[in-house]
Amino acid sequence: MGAQFSKQVERRKAVAAERRALADLLESAGDQFPGSDFRPADRKAWMSALGPDKLRISQIVWPGTHDSATNKIGVRFVSRPFARCQDCSVYRQLVNGARLLDIRVQEDRRICHGILVGYSVDVVIKNLKKFLAETEKEIVVLEIRTEFGHEDPPEFDKYLAEQLGEVLIPQDEAVFGKTVAEVLPRRVICVWKPRKSPAPKHGDPLWSSGYLRDNWIDTDLPKTKFDSNMRHLGEQPPVSERRYFYRVENTVTPQADNPVVCVKPVTGRIHGYARLFISQAFAKGIGDRLQVFSTDFIDDNFVDACVGLTHARSEGKA
């Protein structure tokens, strides 16, 4: 018992030290970057406002949500705080500016996060369709994967193709060099990541897992995650040369050996440093690598940072 308590005390000290390190870095270096002062007039239609005729898919900094459909997962006030990574629905996330969704499913097509279960994926599709019907020139990256430890939903690729039909942008590397206007009226890049089912191929309605990559590490230490994100981002080619999406997640993950295990307070350790990360990427000369930036509990400030950098790129200022 004494050893376990001592270990938890040390873990809390490590968390506190890393939070101080990020706060000190922010104070000394600031969080300015090209486009950091930009604020979209309408987050629901921010791509439209930036000019679909000139904005290229590769230039976009996609504001993403991590575990996007967990707003009603588990049991309220009991298990939900341990798995919920977003406060609002998928529709509201899109209206607020998110443009990449991270959806986890199990064999029966229900949303899950580990062993906890939420609503049917039909709810996600309905939310997405509603948003698409209310906008005209917004592109969404929809990532759907079979959650670790679960089986693929049977014939799920056919389900997605049937549900989304004509709005799907088929798998084709040429898309990265096109403008938003050139891919319209198709609106959704759907990346399907099964565990055992065959992967989508070139020309298929869905995209295979290799087109959305990341380097996730399992830690609740914010500076450790921040530094890992930066290191792996620096290993990527610039967005102008890349033919896949690369994601950085501004999140940390609760750990069983730390007394704080609810998602919101844990991810709060890094949540406020998204702008610092973008600023530091430019300071290190790798700002041209940023592409997908995801977070738990997405907010306006996070969206504005991504849109601001996208605007700067579209104007030739980044």
N, C-alpha and C positions, 0 to 999 in steps of 0.2 A: 504493500500500500504506500509506504513512504517513498519507495523508488519511483512509483508511478506519479505521485504528486510532484516529486522533484523534477521529473521529466516534463510535466505539464507547465511547471513554472519556467523552465528553460525555454520551452516552445513559445510561451507568451512573451518572454524577453526577446526572442528572435523576431517575432512579429513586430513588436514595438520598435526594435532597432531598424528594421527594414522600412517601416512606415516613416520613421524620422529621416532615413536616408532619402526617400522620395521627396519628402517635404523640403529638405535642405536643397536638393537638386532643383526643385521648382523655384525656390526663393533665389537661388544663385543664377540660374540659367533662364528662367522665364518660360513662357509657353507660346511664344509668337512663331508663326510660320506663314508661308504665302497663303493668303486667303483667310487668315484667322479672324479678321474683323468682319467677314462677310456673314450676313444673315439672310436666309431665303425669305421672301415675302409670303410664300405659301409652301409649307413643308409637304403637303399632300401632292403637290405637282412641281416639285423642285427641278426635276429633269427637264420638264417642258420649258421652264423659265430660263434654263441655261442655254437653250438653243439646240434642239435635236439634230439640226442640219450640220452642226459643227462639232458636237460633243461625241467623241469616239468611245466605244465600249471600254477600250483599254485605259482611257483617261479617268474613268469614274472611280472615285473612292466610295465603295459601297458600304453604307452604314448597315451593319448586320446585328441580328439578335441571336444570342446563344440560348439553346433549348427554348425555342420561340413559343411553343405551344404548351408551356407548363403553368400557365396562369391559374388553372383550376385542377392541377394534378393532386392526387392523394386526398387526404381528409383535412378539411379546413381546421386550423388551429392545432392539429395533431401531427400528421405527417407532412402536410404541405410545406411548412417552412424549411424542411430539409431538402426539398427538391424543386421548389418553384424558383425560376430564374427570370420571369417576367411578370409584371403586375397586370398587364392589360392584354386584350385579345390580339390575335394576329391582325385582324382588320385595323384595330386602333394603332398598332405598331406601324403598319403601312401608311396610314393617314398621317402619323407623326413623323414620317420620313424614312423609316427602315426600308431597305431594298434588298436585303438578303435574309432569308428565313432558314433556320436550322431545325428540322422536324425529325423526331425520333419515333419509330413505330415498332410494334411487335406483331406477332403472327395474325392476330385478329383485326389488324388495322387500327388499333387504338394507340393513342399517344402514350409514351412511357418514358420514364427517366429512372434507369435502374429497375428496381422491382415495383415502383409506384406507377400507377396507371391514371390516365386522364380520359378525355373525350375521344370520339372517333376522329380519324383523319378527315372524314367528310366535313367536319366543322372547319378545318383549315382550308380545304378547297373552297367551301362556300364563302369564307371570309375573303380569300384571294379573289374569287370571281366578283364579289361585290366591289372590291377596290378597283379592279380592272374596268368594271362597268362605269364607275364614277370618274375615271381618268382616261386620258387618251394617249399619252406619250411617255408613261412611266414604265421602265423595264424592271422586272423582279427576278432575282436568282432564288430559286426554290430548291434547297437541298433537303432530300429525304433519305434517311438511312435506317437500316434495321439496327435497333439498339443492341449494344454488346450483351451477349448472353441470351438473346432471343433468336427466333427463327424468322425467315423472310415471310411476309404475307404472300399467299399463293397468287400468282399471276398479277403481281402488283404493278408491273410495268404496263400491262394492258389497261389496268384500272386508271393509271395516271394519264395515259394517252387518250383514253376515252373521255375522261373528265375535263381535261384541259384542251384537247383537240387543236383547233386552229390557232390558239394563242401561243403554242409551243414553238420555240426557236430550235430547229433541229441541230444536232451535234455537228459542228463544223468549225475548225480552227480559224477560218477566214472571218468569223464573226468578230474577233477581237480587233480587227483593223477597220471595222465598219462604224459608221455613225449610228446614233440611236434611230435617226430617220430612215436609214437604210435597212434596218431590221423590222421596222413597223410594217404592217399592223400586228406582227407577232410580238409578244410581250414578255414571255416567260422562258428563262433558261432553267430547265429542271434537271438537276443532278441527282441521279438515283444510285444509292450506294448499298446494294444488297450484300449479304454475307456469303450466300452460296449460289444464288440465282445468277444466270449469265449477265455479264455487264453489257450495257448499251454500246453500239458500234457507230462508226462514222455514218452520218445520214439518218440515224434513228431519231425519233422525236425527243428522246431523253439523252442526257449526257452521262458519261461514265465518271467514276470517282477520281480519276487522274486529273480531271479538269478543275477540281477544287481541293487544294492541298493546304496543309498547315503543319505545325510542329508543336503539338500540345504537350505540356508537362503537368503532372499531377502535384500541385503544391498550393499551399495557402500563404506562402511568403511573397509579398507583393514585389519587392525589389528583385528577388530571384526570378519571378515570372517576367517582369519588365525587361531584365537583362537577357533572358532567354529569347523573348520575343525579338529584341533588337538584334541579337546575334544571328538568329535564323533568317530574319528579314534581310540582313546584309548578305546572306548567301544566295539570295534570289536574283535573277536578272531584272533589269528595269522593266516596268510594265510595257513599254513600247516594243520590247523584244520577246515578251512572254506570250505563250499560247495556252495558258491556264490561269485560273484565279488562285491567288495566294492569300490566305487569311491570317490575320493576327487577332487574337482574342484578348481583350483587355479585361480578363477575369482571373480570379484565383478560386481554388476548390477546397471546400471544407475537408479536414482530415480527422480521422477517428481519434488520434492521440492528442488533439487539442480540445480544450473544454468548450470552445465556440464552434458549433457544427451547423448552424443554420446558414443558408446561402447568403441572405441579404447582408448581415453584418460582416461576413467573411469577405465577400466580393467588394464590399465597401472600402476595403483596405487599398484597392487599386483603382476603383471606379472613377475617382476624381482626377486621375492622372493621364487621361486619354490625350488631352491637348499637349501635355508635357511629352508624351511619347512621340507624337508627330513632330514636335519642335526638335526633340533630340535626334530623330531620324534625319532631319535636314541638317542639323549640326554635324552629324557624322557622314554626311554626303550620300545618304541612302533614301532620301525622301522620295525619289523616283521609283522606289520599290513598293510603296504602299498601295494597296488595292482594295482588299476586303478588311474592314475593321469592325469587329463584333464586340458586344458587351452584354452583360446581364442588366436588367432593369433600365432599358434604354431611355434616354431623356433628350430634351431639346438641345442642350449644350453639346452632347455627343453628335447628334445629327448635324448640327450647324458646323461643327469642326470638319466633318467629312465633306459636306456640301461646299464649304468654303474652299477647301483644298481642290476639290473638283472644279470649282469655278476658276480658281487661279490657273489650273492646268489648261482649261478650255480657252483662257485668255492669253496663254503663252507666258504666264508669270511664274510657273513652277515646273 
